[in-house]
Amino acid sequence: MQSIFHFAFNVTDLDKACDFYTNVLSCQQGRRSDTWVDYNFFGHQLSLHLGETFAVQNTGLVDGVAVPMPHFGAILPIGDWRALAAELQRQQLDFVIAPTVRFEGEAGEQHTMFFTDPFGNPIELKGFADLTKVFN
């Protein structure tokens, strides 16, 4: 079964959120009201609502690196990931974890980068050379 993932979370300023998700990440904006906005986030639906954001701590330990929890993201084909990583670096985005490779040479090798939206919501974008290996 295939599906589109939906994730709703809080931001404190919709205009600032729209600037980031539209102009930095190049996501397509969908419906919007006075209190929420939807985005096409790499084929999945994000709903950004006005409210208090999640508490975040670097408690996840992956390949020896503490990562922010909770976080969300997307998995991209490696070519798309590389192009987006280059664009975000060109924009001088402040990375929590700069674009890098983890589990290099192992099963599950993946490219990753972490950054936050303007409200501190951590986002991880992964790139896989072989998308059939995502769960292996």
C-alpha positions in Angstrom: 0.0 0.0 0.0 1.3 3.4 -1.0 0.1 6.7 0.6 0.9 10.3 1.0 2.1 11.2 4.5 0.4 14.0 6.4 2.1 15.9 9.3 0.6 18.9 11.2 2.7 21.0 13.5 2.9 24.5 15.0 4.6 27.6 13.8 4.3 31.1 15.4 4.0 33.2 12.2 2.3 32.0 9.0 3.9 34.7 6.8 7.4 33.8 8.0 6.6 30.1 7.6 5.4 30.6 4.0 8.5 32.6 3.2 10.7 29.7 4.4 8.8 26.7 2.9 8.1 28.5 -0.4 11.3 30.5 -1.0 14.0 28.4 0.8 12.7 24.9 0.3 10.7 25.6 -2.9 7.7 23.7 -1.6 4.3 24.5 -3.2 1.8 26.2 -1.0 -1.8 24.8 -0.9 -4.8 26.0 1.0 -4.5 28.7 3.6 -6.6 30.2 6.3 -6.0 32.7 9.0 -4.6 30.0 11.3 -3.0 27.3 9.1 -1.5 26.7 5.7 -0.9 23.5 3.8 2.3 22.6 1.8 3.4 20.0 -0.7 6.5 18.9 1.1 8.3 16.6 -1.5 5.0 14.9 -2.3 3.6 14.8 1.3 1.2 17.2 3.1 2.4 19.5 5.8 -0.1 21.5 7.7 1.5 24.4 9.5 -0.8 25.7 12.3 -0.4 28.8 14.6 0.6 27.7 18.0 3.5 26.7 20.4 6.2 24.6 18.8 7.5 21.3 20.0 10.2 21.2 22.6 13.4 19.9 20.9 16.5 18.1 22.3 19.4 16.4 20.6 18.6 13.0 22.1 18.7 10.8 19.0 22.0 9.1 18.5 22.6 8.1 14.9 26.0 6.9 13.6 27.6 8.5 16.7 25.9 11.9 16.1 23.2 13.4 18.4 20.3 14.5 16.3 17.4 16.8 17.2 14.2 15.0 18.4 11.5 15.1 17.3 12.2 15.9 13.7 10.5 15.2 10.3 11.7 15.2 6.8 11.8 13.5 3.4 13.8 10.9 1.5 14.9 11.9 -1.9 16.6 10.3 -4.8 20.3 11.1 -4.5 20.4 13.4 -7.5 17.6 15.5 -6.1 19.2 15.5 -2.7 22.5 16.7 -4.0 20.9 19.5 -6.0 18.8 20.7 -3.0 21.9 20.4 -0.7 23.9 22.6 -3.1 21.0 25.1 -3.3 20.6 25.3 0.4 24.4 25.8 0.8 24.3 28.5 -1.9 21.5 30.2 0.2 23.9 29.9 3.2 21.2 28.1 5.3 22.4 27.5 8.9 22.6 23.7 9.1 22.3 21.8 12.4 24.2 19.0 10.5 25.7 20.0 7.2 25.2 17.8 4.2 27.1 14.6 4.8 27.2 10.8 4.3 26.4 8.4 7.1 26.9 4.6 7.2 29.3 5.1 4.3 30.0 1.8 2.6 27.5 -0.1 4.7 23.9 -1.3 4.0 21.7 1.8 4.5 24.3 4.3 3.3 22.6 7.6 3.1 23.3 11.3 2.6 21.7 13.5 5.2 21.3 17.1 6.3 19.6 18.7 9.2 18.3 22.3 9.6 15.5 24.0 11.3 12.7 26.1 10.0 12.5 29.7 11.5 10.6 28.3 14.5 13.1 25.7 15.5 11.3 22.7 14.0 14.1 20.3 12.9 14.0 18.9 9.4 16.1 16.1 8.0 16.4 15.5 4.3 18.0 12.2 3.3 19.3 11.0 -0.1 19.6 7.4 -1.1 21.3 6.1 -4.3 18.9 3.2 -4.2 15.4 3.9 -2.8 14.8 0.2 -2.4 17.4 0.2 0.4 15.5 2.7 2.6 14.1 0.1 5.0 17.0 -2.4 4.8 
